Amino acid sequence: MAATADAKRPPVPSWIGVVCALLVVIPYYGMAILSGIAVQREGIGELPTLLQTLQQAFLITGIFCGLTWVLLRYVCQEDVASLSRPGGSLLVDFLHAVNISALLLVAQIAIGMSMGIEKHATPEFNLLLGKQLQSSPLALLVWAGPVAWLQAGLTEEFTRAFVLTRLWKQWQSPAAQFTSLVLMSALFGMGHFYQGWPGVIGTFAIGMVFGFHYMRFRSLRAIVLGHGIYDTTVMLLLWLGSSLAM
């Protein structure tokens, strides 16, 4: 009976999805942007402790993945599988993820080497993070684990896919969909303002790559894996003493 009732239920109006997208975007990116502005005004000083970093990773993941799932399931009346095309292969998604992360890393390292970023313009956050990673194996475990895979990979890509699909249901023309992708990438970049303008520009480009891949292949799993692999590799490079990839 429940399945019959669900089948007869009218589709949720697309404007409701747009409202749901705003309920995710405003607190998620608003909090990150305001935090970045405060860091740029006052300086970082020092990074949070590893315990605080771990707590933050789980808290942000729980709040925003939970909020996104509730809105998707109970307001938009869809499940997580609706964010991907049916019939996707884990192996194919993994290969896509490796290709995306490798492309981003090679491009950023090449740009960093050509501009001399490592020697002349390393953001303060990167310097502090590199020192913390090198200070303890536990630091590398925290940043390359929960931060890279939960706070960054899962949360950022789950919310990105949710917001983009809500907007694409409302505005279906290719131009409108590409515009929404650019705007989401800009918000993603501004959410990293704590790294300064180089961080904003770099993460905007990263957001465009992940967003375009999602628009083309519609695989949530691929971009979550790609983001996790990319961030984990960045942490390993910083642990080895390089800041070129971030």
C-alpha positions as a Markdown table, in Angstrom:
| # | Residue | x | y | z |
|---|---|---|---|---|
| 1 | Met | 0.0 | 0.0 | 0.0 |
| 2 | Ala | 2.8 | 2.4 | 0.8 |
| 3 | Ala | 4.4 | 1.8 | -2.6 |
| 4 | Thr | 1.1 | 2.5 | -4.3 |
| 5 | Ala | 0.6 | 5.7 | -2.3 |
| 6 | Asp | 4.1 | 6.9 | -3.2 |
| 7 | Ala | 3.5 | 6.1 | -6.9 |
| 8 | Lys | 0.4 | 8.3 | -6.9 |
| 9 | Arg | 1.9 | 11.1 | -5.0 |
| 10 | Pro | 2.3 | 14.2 | -7.2 |
| 11 | Pro | 5.8 | 15.4 | -8.0 |
| 12 | Val | 7.3 | 18.1 | -5.7 |
| 13 | Pro | 7.3 | 21.5 | -7.4 |
| 14 | Ser | 10.8 | 22.5 | -8.5 |
| 15 | Trp | 10.6 | 25.8 | -6.7 |
| 16 | Ile | 10.5 | 23.9 | -3.4 |
| 17 | Gly | 13.8 | 22.3 | -4.3 |
| 18 | Val | 15.2 | 25.7 | -4.9 |
| 19 | Val | 14.1 | 26.8 | -1.4 |
| 20 | Cys | 15.7 | 23.6 | 0.0 |
| 21 | Ala | 18.9 | 24.4 | -1.9 |
| 22 | Leu | 19.0 | 27.9 | -0.2 |
| 23 | Leu | 18.5 | 26.3 | 3.2 |
| 24 | Val | 21.7 | 24.4 | 2.6 |
| 25 | Val | 23.7 | 27.0 | 0.8 |
| 26 | Ile | 23.1 | 30.0 | 3.1 |
| 27 | Pro | 24.3 | 28.5 | 6.4 |
| 28 | Tyr | 27.0 | 26.2 | 4.9 |
| 29 | Tyr | 28.8 | 28.7 | 2.7 |
| 30 | Gly | 27.8 | 31.7 | 4.8 |
| 31 | Met | 29.5 | 30.3 | 7.8 |
| 32 | Ala | 32.6 | 29.4 | 5.8 |
| 33 | Ile | 32.8 | 32.8 | 4.1 |
| 34 | Leu | 32.4 | 34.8 | 7.3 |
| 35 | Ser | 35.0 | 32.6 | 9.0 |
| 36 | Gly | 37.4 | 33.3 | 6.1 |
| 37 | Ile | 36.9 | 37.0 | 6.3 |
| 38 | Ala | 37.6 | 37.0 | 10.0 |
| 39 | Val | 40.8 | 35.0 | 9.4 |
| 40 | Gln | 42.0 | 37.5 | 6.8 |
| 41 | Arg | 41.3 | 40.4 | 9.1 |
| 42 | Glu | 42.8 | 39.0 | 12.3 |
| 43 | Gly | 45.3 | 36.4 | 11.0 |
| 44 | Ile | 45.2 | 32.8 | 11.8 |
| 45 | Gly | 47.7 | 32.7 | 14.7 |
| 46 | Glu | 47.5 | 29.0 | 15.2 |
| 47 | Leu | 45.4 | 26.1 | 14.0 |
| 48 | Pro | 42.9 | 24.4 | 16.2 |
| 49 | Thr | 44.1 | 21.4 | 18.2 |
| 50 | Leu | 43.7 | 18.0 | 16.6 |
| 51 | Leu | 40.8 | 17.2 | 18.9 |
| 52 | Gln | 39.0 | 20.4 | 17.9 |
| 53 | Thr | 39.7 | 19.7 | 14.2 |
| 54 | Leu | 38.3 | 16.2 | 14.5 |
| 55 | Gln | 35.2 | 17.4 | 16.4 |
| 56 | Gln | 34.7 | 20.0 | 13.7 |
| 57 | Ala | 34.9 | 17.5 | 10.9 |
| 58 | Phe | 32.3 | 15.2 | 12.5 |
| 59 | Leu | 30.1 | 18.1 | 13.5 |
| 60 | Ile | 30.1 | 19.8 | 10.0 |
| 61 | Thr | 29.5 | 16.4 | 8.4 |
| 62 | Gly | 26.7 | 15.4 | 10.7 |
| 63 | Ile | 24.9 | 18.7 | 10.5 |
| 64 | Phe | 25.1 | 19.4 | 6.8 |
| 65 | Cys | 24.9 | 15.9 | 5.5 |
| 66 | Gly | 22.0 | 15.3 | 7.9 |
| 67 | Leu | 20.2 | 18.5 | 6.8 |
| 68 | Thr | 20.8 | 17.7 | 3.1 |
| 69 | Trp | 19.5 | 14.2 | 3.5 |
| 70 | Val | 16.4 | 15.2 | 5.4 |
| 71 | Leu | 15.5 | 17.9 | 2.8 |
| 72 | Leu | 16.2 | 15.4 | -0.1 |
| 73 | Arg | 14.2 | 12.5 | 1.5 |
| 74 | Tyr | 11.3 | 14.2 | 3.2 |
| 75 | Val | 10.8 | 17.5 | 1.4 |
| 76 | Cys | 11.9 | 16.7 | -2.1 |
| 77 | Gln | 10.8 | 13.1 | -1.7 |
| 78 | Glu | 13.8 | 11.5 | -3.3 |
| 79 | Asp | 16.6 | 9.2 | -2.1 |
| 80 | Val | 20.3 | 9.6 | -2.4 |
| 81 | Ala | 20.4 | 7.3 | -5.4 |
| 82 | Ser | 18.4 | 10.0 | -7.4 |
| 83 | Leu | 21.6 | 12.2 | -7.4 |
| 84 | Ser | 23.3 | 9.7 | -9.7 |
| 85 | Arg | 22.4 | 8.0 | -12.9 |
| 86 | Pro | 21.3 | 4.4 | -12.5 |
| 87 | Gly | 23.6 | 1.5 | -13.3 |
| 88 | Gly | 26.9 | 3.2 | -12.3 |
| 89 | Ser | 30.0 | 1.0 | -11.8 |
| 90 | Leu | 32.2 | 1.4 | -8.7 |
| 91 | Leu | 35.3 | 0.6 | -10.8 |
| 92 | Val | 34.4 | 3.2 | -13.4 |
| 93 | Asp | 33.6 | 5.8 | -10.8 |
| 94 | Phe | 36.9 | 5.0 | -9.0 |
| 95 | Leu | 38.9 | 5.4 | -12.3 |
| 96 | His | 37.1 | 8.7 | -13.0 |
| 97 | Ala | 38.0 | 9.8 | -9.4 |
| 98 | Val | 41.7 | 9.0 | -9.9 |
| 99 | Asn | 41.8 | 10.8 | -13.2 |
| 100 | Ile | 40.2 | 13.9 | -11.8 |
| 101 | Ser | 42.4 | 14.1 | -8.8 |
| 102 | Ala | 45.6 | 13.4 | -10.8 |
| 103 | Leu | 44.6 | 16.1 | -13.3 |
| 104 | Leu | 44.0 | 18.7 | -10.6 |
| 105 | Leu | 47.3 | 17.9 | -8.8 |
| 106 | Val | 49.4 | 18.0 | -11.9 |
| 107 | Ala | 47.9 | 21.3 | -13.0 |
| 108 | Gln | 48.3 | 22.9 | -9.6 |
| 109 | Ile | 51.8 | 21.7 | -9.1 |
| 110 | Ala | 52.8 | 22.9 | -12.6 |
| 111 | Ile | 51.2 | 26.3 | -11.9 |
| 112 | Gly | 52.8 | 26.6 | -8.5 |
| 113 | Met | 56.3 | 25.7 | -9.9 |
| 114 | Ser | 56.0 | 28.2 | -12.8 |
| 115 | Met | 54.9 | 31.0 | -10.4 |
| 116 | Gly | 57.3 | 30.2 | -7.6 |
| 117 | Ile | 54.4 | 29.9 | -5.1 |
| 118 | Glu | 56.2 | 27.5 | -2.8 |
| 119 | Lys | 59.0 | 30.0 | -2.2 |
| 120 | His | 57.2 | 33.3 | -2.5 |
| 121 | Ala | 53.5 | 33.2 | -1.8 |
| 122 | Thr | 52.6 | 30.2 | 0.3 |
| 123 | Pro | 49.4 | 31.1 | 2.2 |
| 124 | Glu | 49.8 | 31.3 | 6.0 |
| 125 | Phe | 47.2 | 28.5 | 6.5 |
| 126 | Asn | 49.3 | 26.2 | 4.3 |
| 127 | Leu | 52.4 | 26.9 | 6.3 |
| 128 | Leu | 50.7 | 26.2 | 9.6 |
| 129 | Leu | 49.0 | 23.1 | 8.3 |
| 130 | Gly | 52.3 | 21.8 | 6.9 |
| 131 | Lys | 54.0 | 22.3 | 10.3 |
| 132 | Gln | 51.1 | 20.6 | 12.1 |
| 133 | Leu | 51.1 | 17.6 | 9.8 |
| 134 | Gln | 54.9 | 17.2 | 10.2 |
| 135 | Ser | 54.6 | 17.4 | 13.9 |
| 136 | Ser | 52.7 | 14.1 | 14.5 |
| 137 | Pro | 51.6 | 11.0 | 12.5 |
| 138 | Leu | 48.2 | 11.5 | 14.3 |
| 139 | Ala | 47.9 | 15.0 | 12.7 |
| 140 | Leu | 48.3 | 13.4 | 9.2 |
| 141 | Leu | 45.7 | 10.7 | 10.1 |
| 142 | Val | 43.1 | 13.3 | 11.2 |
| 143 | Trp | 43.6 | 15.6 | 8.2 |
| 144 | Ala | 44.0 | 12.9 | 5.6 |
| 145 | Gly | 41.1 | 10.9 | 7.1 |
| 146 | Pro | 38.0 | 12.6 | 8.6 |
| 147 | Val | 38.8 | 16.1 | 7.3 |
| 148 | Ala | 39.6 | 15.0 | 3.7 |
| 149 | Trp | 37.0 | 12.3 | 3.4 |
| 150 | Leu | 34.1 | 13.4 | 5.6 |
| 151 | Gln | 34.2 | 17.2 | 5.9 |
| 152 | Ala | 35.6 | 17.8 | 2.4 |
| 153 | Gly | 34.9 | 14.8 | 0.1 |
| 154 | Leu | 31.5 | 13.7 | 1.4 |
| 155 | Thr | 30.0 | 16.9 | 2.8 |
| 156 | Glu | 31.1 | 19.3 | 0.0 |
| 157 | Glu | 30.2 | 17.0 | -2.8 |
| 158 | Phe | 26.9 | 15.7 | -1.3 |
| 159 | Thr | 25.7 | 19.3 | -0.8 |
| 160 | Arg | 27.1 | 20.4 | -4.2 |
| 161 | Ala | 25.1 | 17.6 | -6.0 |
| 162 | Phe | 22.0 | 18.3 | -4.0 |
| 163 | Val | 22.0 | 22.1 | -4.7 |
| 164 | Leu | 22.9 | 21.7 | -8.4 |
| 165 | Thr | 20.2 | 19.1 | -9.0 |
| 166 | Arg | 17.6 | 21.4 | -7.3 |
| 167 | Leu | 18.6 | 24.3 | -9.5 |
| 168 | Trp | 18.7 | 22.2 | -12.6 |
| 169 | Lys | 15.2 | 21.0 | -12.1 |
| 170 | Gln | 14.0 | 24.6 | -11.9 |
| 171 | Trp | 16.2 | 26.0 | -14.8 |
| 172 | Gln | 16.7 | 23.3 | -17.4 |
| 173 | Ser | 18.4 | 25.1 | -20.2 |
| 174 | Pro | 22.2 | 24.4 | -20.8 |
| 175 | Ala | 23.1 | 28.0 | -20.3 |
| 176 | Ala | 21.2 | 28.2 | -16.9 |
| 177 | Gln | 22.7 | 25.0 | -15.7 |
| 178 | Phe | 26.2 | 26.1 | -16.6 |
| 179 | Thr | 25.6 | 29.5 | -14.9 |
| 180 | Ser | 24.5 | 27.7 | -11.7 |
| 181 | Leu | 27.6 | 25.6 | -11.9 |
| 182 | Val | 29.8 | 28.7 | -12.0 |
| 183 | Leu | 27.9 | 30.3 | -9.1 |
| 184 | Met | 28.3 | 27.2 | -7.0 |
| 185 | Ser | 32.0 | 27.0 | -7.8 |
| 186 | Ala | 32.3 | 30.7 | -6.8 |
| 187 | Leu | 30.7 | 30.0 | -3.5 |
| 188 | Phe | 33.0 | 27.0 | -3.0 |
| 189 | Gly | 36.0 | 29.2 | -3.7 |
| 190 | Met | 34.8 | 32.0 | -1.4 |
| 191 | Gly | 34.3 | 29.3 | 1.3 |
| 192 | His | 38.1 | 28.9 | 1.2 |
| 193 | Phe | 38.8 | 32.6 | 1.7 |
| 194 | Tyr | 40.9 | 31.8 | 4.8 |
| 195 | Gln | 43.6 | 30.7 | 2.3 |
| 196 | Gly | 43.5 | 34.2 | 0.7 |
| 197 | Trp | 42.7 | 35.0 | -2.9 |
| 198 | Pro | 45.0 | 32.3 | -4.3 |
| 199 | Gly | 43.0 | 29.8 | -2.3 |
| 200 | Val | 39.7 | 31.3 | -3.6 |
| 201 | Ile | 40.8 | 31.1 | -7.2 |
| 202 | Gly | 42.3 | 27.6 | -6.9 |
| 203 | Thr | 39.2 | 26.1 | -5.2 |
| 204 | Phe | 36.9 | 27.9 | -7.7 |
| 205 | Ala | 38.8 | 26.0 | -10.4 |
| 206 | Ile | 38.5 | 22.8 | -8.4 |
| 207 | Gly | 34.8 | 23.3 | -7.9 |
| 208 | Met | 34.4 | 23.9 | -11.7 |
| 209 | Val | 36.2 | 20.6 | -12.4 |
| 210 | Phe | 34.1 | 18.5 | -10.0 |
| 211 | Gly | 30.9 | 20.3 | -10.9 |
| 212 | Phe | 31.4 | 19.9 | -14.6 |
| 213 | His | 32.2 | 16.2 | -14.1 |
| 214 | Tyr | 29.0 | 15.8 | -12.2 |
| 215 | Met | 27.0 | 17.7 | -14.8 |
| 216 | Arg | 28.5 | 15.4 | -17.6 |
| 217 | Phe | 28.4 | 12.0 | -15.9 |
| 218 | Arg | 26.0 | 12.5 | -13.0 |
| 219 | Ser | 27.9 | 10.4 | -10.5 |
| 220 | Leu | 27.9 | 11.5 | -6.9 |
| 221 | Arg | 30.2 | 8.6 | -5.9 |
| 222 | Ala | 32.9 | 9.6 | -8.5 |
| 223 | Ile | 33.2 | 13.2 | -7.2 |
| 224 | Val | 33.1 | 12.2 | -3.6 |
| 225 | Leu | 36.0 | 9.7 | -4.2 |
| 226 | Gly | 37.8 | 12.2 | -6.4 |
| 227 | His | 37.6 | 14.9 | -3.8 |
| 228 | Gly | 38.8 | 12.5 | -1.0 |
| 229 | Ile | 41.7 | 11.2 | -3.1 |
| 230 | Tyr | 42.7 | 14.8 | -4.1 |
| 231 | Asp | 42.6 | 16.1 | -0.5 |
| 232 | Thr | 44.4 | 13.1 | 0.9 |
| 233 | Thr | 47.2 | 13.5 | -1.6 |
| 234 | Val | 47.5 | 17.2 | -0.8 |
| 235 | Met | 47.9 | 16.3 | 2.9 |
| 236 | Leu | 50.6 | 13.8 | 2.0 |
| 237 | Leu | 52.4 | 16.4 | -0.1 |
| 238 | Leu | 52.3 | 19.0 | 2.7 |
| 239 | Trp | 53.5 | 16.3 | 5.2 |
| 240 | Leu | 56.5 | 15.8 | 2.8 |
| 241 | Gly | 57.2 | 19.5 | 2.9 |
| 242 | Ser | 55.5 | 20.8 | -0.3 |
| 243 | Ser | 52.8 | 23.4 | -0.5 |
| 244 | Leu | 52.6 | 23.5 | -4.3 |
| 245 | Ala | 49.4 | 21.4 | -4.5 |
| 246 | Met | 47.2 | 23.5 | -2.2 |
